[in-house]
Amino acid sequence: MKKQTCEGMLVFLEGMRGLGADVDAEIQNALEQIPLRPEWATASEAERTATLEGIQDAADGQCS
């Protein structure tokens, strides 16, 4: 899940860069908004951790 999240975010961030968006703000927004999604309530702790780590990896520019 971590790698899948990261890869999806990398594509999203590249699109935002192409539009001249503030990528750091987009990452912060994603980190703030993801816990508000309905599926977050039923996600396991491992899934939550993997999702947040995937977003952070995308912010760092490399999926691991």
KAZI-V478185 format. One record per pair of residues at least 24 apart in sequence whose ideal C-beta (glycine too) atoms are under 10 Angstrom apart, sorted by the first residue. I is the first residue (numbers start at 1). J is the second residue. D is the distance in Angstrom with one decimal. If there is no record, write none. Layout:
I,J,D
I,J,D
//
This chain:
1,43,9.3
1,44,9.8
1,46,8.1
1,47,5.9
1,48,9.6
1,49,9.1
1,50,4.0
1,51,6.4
1,53,9.1
1,54,6.9
2,46,9.7
2,47,9.6
2,49,8.2
2,50,4.0
2,51,7.5
2,52,8.9
2,53,5.0
2,54,4.4
2,55,9.3
2,56,9.4
2,57,7.0
2,63,7.9
2,64,7.6
3,50,8.6
3,53,9.7
3,54,6.8
3,57,8.1
3,63,5.2
3,64,7.3
4,50,8.6
4,51,9.3
4,54,7.0
4,63,8.9
5,30,9.7
5,34,9.3
5,47,9.7
5,50,6.8
5,51,5.1
5,52,8.5
5,53,7.9
5,54,2.9
5,55,6.3
5,56,9.7
5,57,8.1
5,58,7.5
5,63,8.7
6,50,9.4
6,51,9.6
6,53,8.0
6,54,4.0
6,55,7.4
6,56,8.4
6,57,4.3
6,58,4.7
6,59,9.3
6,60,9.1
6,61,9.8
6,62,8.1
6,63,3.7
6,64,7.6
7,54,8.1
7,57,9.3
7,58,7.9
7,63,5.5
8,54,8.0
8,55,9.5
8,58,8.0
8,63,9.7
9,51,9.8
9,54,6.6
9,55,5.6
9,56,9.3
9,57,8.1
9,58,3.4
9,59,7.8
9,63,8.7
10,54,9.6
10,57,8.6
10,58,4.9
10,59,9.6
10,61,7.7
10,62,8.7
10,63,6.6
11,58,9.0
12,55,10.0
12,58,8.0
13,55,9.8
13,58,6.0
13,59,7.9
13,61,8.6
14,58,9.8
23,58,9.6
23,59,7.9
23,61,9.9
24,59,7.7
26,58,9.9
26,59,9.2
27,55,6.6
27,56,8.1
27,58,7.4
27,59,4.5
27,60,9.8
28,55,9.9
28,59,9.1
30,55,5.5
30,58,8.7
30,59,8.9
31,55,6.0
31,56,8.1
31,59,8.8
//
